[in-house]
Amino acid sequence: MHAVIHHTFGDPAAVLAVETVATPEPGPGEVRVRLLASPIHNHDLWTVRGTYGYKPELPARAGTEAVGVVDALGEGVSHLQVGQRVATGGTFGVWAEHFTAPAAGLLPVPDGLPDEVAAQLVAMPFSAISLIDFLDLHEGDWMVQNAANGAVGRLVAQLGAARGVHVLGLVRRSAAVDELASQGITDVVATDAPDWRERAAATIAGGRVVAGVDSVGGTAAGDVASLLSENATLAVFGAMSDPTLQIPSGDVIFKQLVVKGFWGSKVSRDMAGDKRAALMGEVVRHVVSGALTLPVSATYPLAEVAAAATASLEAGRIGKVLLRP
């Protein structure tokens, strides 16, 4: 079969290539899945660069989320069937024509859900709903997030609305405000406007901002902190621009802010199984109802993974870049 492999860490567009490898056989408790579609996430590209929290041994596969069809069962697997569509959000090495995965971690895909949607069903939506849960947000609360036009940012806004949580989004380009409005996401302020703080305050209108999410780093983290109320929590989700947080000490001291890191993989791993199932069920319901949207910007074959990785990093892109066999 064909699989995406890299022999060194570095720029994904330069180091990723398709090679011919042996088709895997599922072990006990595993199934083999024939790939239908897989999204490219930032953490996939960071892993290829060697800068993520997980660093695989080389040569390494790539990709972590996918939808596919079960085509072989390992010993002891009885709750899945050959021919059944399943999704995974945490199986390493899915950018291949076939991959194996623990059967217990696969999510059966509801009939009628397109492959393009099912391919994105787990990782980003579950991170978004876990983040809301992690911050203990309730109906009527306000939160603020930067990178509001990113995949998780859009999902947090939609999930927040479904739960009655008010979400103020910060973006770096004025054009992104209109882009999000076209998807029904309002309460967004562009920080390239000189009066953005006044616009943010007018949007919040005296409400209590109990939590913030920083996905950018640098001074952008301080922008989020400046809008938080006393005793609020700032969750650090990512560092798209700068790995160093620049947060004014006055905001931390006088507002008694709490700064926490959020790593979706660890939060999910430590979460009770019944809670994980309940949150995933909520995600699926919102996707089926249309309250949660998972757009696609482009689809590439595995053989064009370098071009796909480049496209995934384009500014202003709406929706995920997908890979297909």
N, C-alpha and C positions, 0 to 999 in steps of 0.2 A: 504494500500500500504506500501512499504518499503521506508525508508528515512534514510540518514546518520544524526546522531545527536550527540552532545556532551553536557554533563551536567556540565563540568568544563573546564576552560582554561588550556592548557598545550600541551605537546608533541602530535601532531596529531596521531601518531602511537599508543599512549596509550589511548587517550580520545575519539577518533572517533569510533562509532559503528552503526550498522544498527538496526533500531527498526521498529515496525509496528505502523503506525499512520493512521488517517482518510484521505481518498482521498479528496483533496481540491475541492471546487466548485468555478468557476470564478465569480467575482463580476462585476458590471457595468464597461464597458471599458476594461475588462480583458479577457484572454483566458486561458484555461488549456492546458498544453503541456505534451505529453508523451515523456519522455527522450529517446534519442537515444545514445548520447555520450556527455561527459563533460570533459574538460581538468583540470588538477590540476595546479594551478598557485601558485607562491610564496606568493602572497597576500592572497590567500585562506588559506594557512597554517599559515601565520602570524595572520590572524583573529582568527583561532582556538586557537592559543597560547595566544591571547589577547594583541598582540603587534602592531596591525595595527591601522590606523587612524579611522577605524570603529570598534566598539566593541558591538556585539549583546547581547541582554538579554539571559540569560540561562534559561532552556535548549535551545540550538540553532541548527539551521540547518547549512549547509555549502555549498560552491560552488557558483560560480557566472556566469560562461559562459557555454553555452550548445547549442546543436542542438536537435530539437525534432519535433514531429508531433502534430499539433493542434487537440485536440480531444473533445473540448467543447468551446462554445462561450458564453461570458457574454453579458448582455444587452447592446445594442448600437454598437456592433462590427459588421461591415459589409464589411470591406476591407480584411478580412482574412476568410479562409474557413476550415472546418473540413477536415482533411487529408493532409493539406498543411504543408510542412517542413519550419521551421523557426529557426533562430538563435538569441541568446541574449548574450550580453557581460556584462550586469550589473543587473542581476536578482538574488537576494540573495536566497539561499536555493535550488539550482537546483540539488544537489546530492540526488535525489529521483526519484522514478518511475514516478511520475507526479509532476508538479509544476504549479503555476499560475503566470502570468506576465501581465503587462499593454500591451495591444495590440499595442499601438502606438510606443512602443520601440522595437518591434520585427522586424527582418530583414528577408523577404522571401528569401529562399535559391534557387539559380539557379539550374535548372535541370542538372544532370550530375556531380555535385560537390559531391564528396564522403562525407559521414558523418564525417569521420576522419578529413577532411579539414574544412568542414562547422562548426564543433565544435569549431574550433580555429579562426574563421573568424573575430571576432569582437575585443576582448579585447587587445591582444598583437599587432596585425597589426594596429589597430586604435591608440594605444598608440604610436607606432613607427612613424606613419605618422603624428600624432599630435605633436610629439616631433620635427620632422623636420620642421613642420610649425611653432611651437612655437619659434624655434631658427632662423626663417626667413632665412633659407638657400636657396641659389639659385645656378643655374647651374654654375659649375666652382669653387665653394667654397670648402674649406677643413674643415672637422670637425674631431675630435678625440674622441673615446669612449673606456672605459674599459669594462670588461665583454662582450667582442665582440663575445664570443661563447655562450652567453645566448640567450634566445628566442628573446627578444627585440633587442639585439645586432645584431643578424643575420638578422632580418627584417629591421633594420635601414640601414645596409649595402646594402641589396637588393633594398630597396626603394630609397636609395641615388643613387645607380647606375642607376636606372630607371629614376631618375630626373637629372642625370648629376652632382650630388654632390659627391665629393671625400671623402671617409670615411677611416680614419686610425683606425684600431682596435688594442687594447691592450688586451692580454690574459696573464694569469699567468703561463701557462704550454706550453713548446715548442711543445708538441704533438698536442695541440689545433690548431696550425698554419696549420698543415697538415689536421686536421679534417675539418677546414673551407675551405681550398683549394679544398677539395673533393666536396664541395658544390658550388664551383665557386666563393668563397669569398676570395679575395686576399688583399694585403695591410694590412697585419696583422703582428704584432711584439709581441714576447713573452718577458715579463719583467724579466723572470728568466735567460735570456742571459746577460752576463756582458756588452755587447756592444749594448744593446737595444736602448739606446738614439741615438747612431750613426745610427743604422738601421732605426729608426723612421725619423730622419732628412733626410736620403737619400731617403726615400719613399716620403716624402713631397716635397723634392727638391726645397726648397725656396718658396713654395706656402704659401699663407696667411691662417692660421688656425683661422677661425672666431668663432668657437664654440667647446665646449667640453661637454661630458656627463660622469658623475661619477655615477656608480651603485654599487660601492664597499665600499667606505668610507675609513677612516684611511689615510695612506700614499699614497694609490692608487689615491685618489683625487688630491694630490699634484703632482703625476706623470702626470696626465692629464693637470693640470694647467701649468706645466713646458713647455708643447708643444704649448700652445696657443700664438697667436700673440697679439699685442697691441689692446686694446679696444674690446677684445673677450668676449664671454659669457660662463660661466661654469654652466651647468644645473645639479642639483643634483637629480637623478632619484631614487636612492635606496641606501641601506647600507647593502649589503650582508655580509660583514665581520666586519665592525666597524661603529657604529652610530656617531662617532666623525670624522669630517673632519680635516685632517692635511694638510693645504695649506700654503706654505711659504709666509710670508707677503710681501716679496720683489716682488714676481710675481704679487700679487694683486695690490700693490702700483705702481710699475714702469711700469707695463703693463696696468694699469687702468682697471683691469678685473671686470666684473659684475658677481656675483654669485646669481643664482636663483634656487628656488625649483620648481620641476615639479611633480605634482600629476595628473595622467591621468584622474581620475574621475572628479576632479574639473575643469580641462581644458575643458573636454568634456561637462560638465554641463553648463559652461559659454559660450560655443561656439555658434555662430549663427546657427540656424537650416539648412540654405541653405549651409553654409560652411561645417557643419558636414556631410551632405548628399553628397557633392562633394568629400570630402576626403574618405568617405566610398565607394563611387562609384569607386574611383581610386584604392582602395585596392582590390575590387572585380575584376576589370579589370586585375590587375597584377596577382592575384591568378589564374584566368581563363587562362591567357596567359602563365603561368608557370614562370614568372619573380619573383614571390614571392612564396616561398615554405614553407609548414607547416608540417614538418615530425613528425612522432609518434614513440616513443621508445618502448612503451608497453601499453597494454590495460588490465584492471582488472574489474571484476564485482564489484558492490557496496558492496557486502558482504566482499570483500577483500580490503576495503578502507585503513586499517592500512598498509598492505603491499604496496599498491599503493603510499601512502604518503611517505613511506620510499624510494621506488624506485625513486620518484620524486626528492629526494635530493641527488641522487648519482652523484658524480663528473664524468665529461666526457660524460654524457648522451647527445645524439643527438636526439632532438625531445621531444614532450610532452608525459607525462603519461596520458592516458585517463581512465575514468570510464564509464562503461555501466551498464544498469539495469541487 
